[in-house]
Amino acid sequence: MKQIGFFLIVIALGFNSILNAQEAEFSNLLQNIDSRKKVSLNGLWDIIIDPLENGYYSHRMQPKDDGYFRNAKMKSPSDLIEYNFDTSLQLMVPGDWNMQMEKLYYYEGTVWYKKDFKHTVKQDELVYLYFEAVNYEAIVYLNGELVGSHIGGYTPFQFDVTNKLKEGDNFVIVKVDNKRKAENVPTVNQDWWNYGGITRSVHLISTPVSHISDYSIQLSKGSTNTISGWVKVNNATEGETVTISIPELKKNVNAKVQSGKATFSINAKPILWEPKNPKLYEVIIKTNSDKLTDSIGFRTIETNGSKIVLNGKDIFLKGICIHEEAPFKSGRVTSVEECKILLNWAKDLGCNFVRLAHYPHSEAMVKEAEKMGFMVWSEIPVYWTIQFENPDTYANAENQLTEMISRDKNRAGVVLWSVANETPEGVARLSFLTNLAEHARKLDNTRLITAALDTQSQDNEGRLIEDPLGKAVDVIGINNYCGWYYGAPESCSEIKWKSAYNKPMIMSEVGGGALFGLHGEKNERWTEEYQSEVYKNNIEMMRNIDFLSGLSPWILMDFRSSRRPLKRIQEDFNRKGLISEKGMKKQSFFILRDYYLKENN
Ligand code: GCU
């Protein structure tokens, strides 16, 4: 049966790769906004909560022209205007709305955000309105005019608003809607809280008219002594010079711009980035009118059979999964300080790897992880049973993948792009995910492609990995909850694993729940003792898997999920953390740490 299915897939794949033959384009996103001139629009924004989308649709459910985006004001006492942002509620940006207002805790729907700001128009400048992330759908207006929209809650987007800005007073309005829909990515069910809002920072970024828009600077694939890449210059003069300098390596090259792009390669022998020495080099990119500075690491990442090979040496990925849940205050992480708290806990655990689940985390998180020497698994929320047959869903997923790779392509710390988590086998699913994997490779052939599977079958000897998706990825992630969703903890150590693939496997999820401070017999669910048994026996199981190249248990810290209502235990939290949401380390934290510090180092 699998053979016929596979044959059908080859036909489908053949057809789709014809579709995908064209050049894969990076997103139109300004690279490295940290190095650019910008004004923050963070802070308190006026809001209107609009469950019926009355600010957008008429009573005939037709988009209306005088919606809330007009920010209309009464001009005469008899005017009828039934909304007013200035006398309305306020929310902090960045931030989710669920944790800021009790009445928005469970809210899924539309909230209108408005921000007033002053602007000075400069002739020799372009201005971009840049959102680091808005969950889920954002429709953006400036001074009452539509500038654009975006779907996908975890990747950045921008609009050129140069011609829409006025001298002096301006206002931006965003219709944010986090309603879950079957065709969305993710789809209607997810085991994390559907935090809505303008969850990451908003900027007005100014650039010279002719400016460096994007670049890629990495070691050439498989080389440790050639740094190559390209620089895109918007509104460039054909043939103008771009200079790429790496002062510490005494490297300075000039490259000519042809149709807006300059390519280059530099012979150099950089100290290679690695967890024990996360070496980053200052890189300066200059044109006549623009200059950017970045901190870039250089490393190679490959596979060799079942081994993951960093800089030519086999490496075991000692990891942990992390959700973008803020420690102590809960809700979405909104500051680099919170990123550092999470990453320092992972450091305490003895990790050299973090799986950022199940969506691209903030740019700050990825940069901090890289600085601290963590190899990073970054993933798009193709999670559980999305609509694999729906071409719009595919386009959405591919766009989120493109935005993720576009933003972080210069981060040496990122070693794995994940295209999915726990998706059910099937023809449409395989074609969907195989195409995503190919698209990722076209954009970036220097990193490994993976996906987290839960499709392993059981035979009388143990577990067998033979999911056809294994063909499309470089590294196979396996989610397996022995001792929690199946089997008694003590049964796990005996389990043997086989794989149909000579490829590295990362145990991308194992674990079990425990309420911090709840103690009892080791067979009592929710006690720290039970969770410890799960960890001890799963670690035993992993010692027997000779093609295991990494591990990232589920999960560093308890996180909020509306699938976890059990009173007095879960209280809306998934309790599989090794640390409680209040920062309390459970027994299992120390069991995993011992495994990482005593073995595999
Ligand atoms: C799944 C899934 C996670 C989820 C976890 C759990 O494997 O990938 O998102 O939270 O299991 O059930 O706790």
Boltz pocket constraint, residues with backbone or C-beta under 6 A from the ligand:
constraints:
  - pocket:
      binder: B
      contacts: [[A, 191], [A, 358], [A, 421], [A, 422], [A, 479], [A, 509], [A, 554], [A, 574], [A, 576]]
      max_distance: 6.0
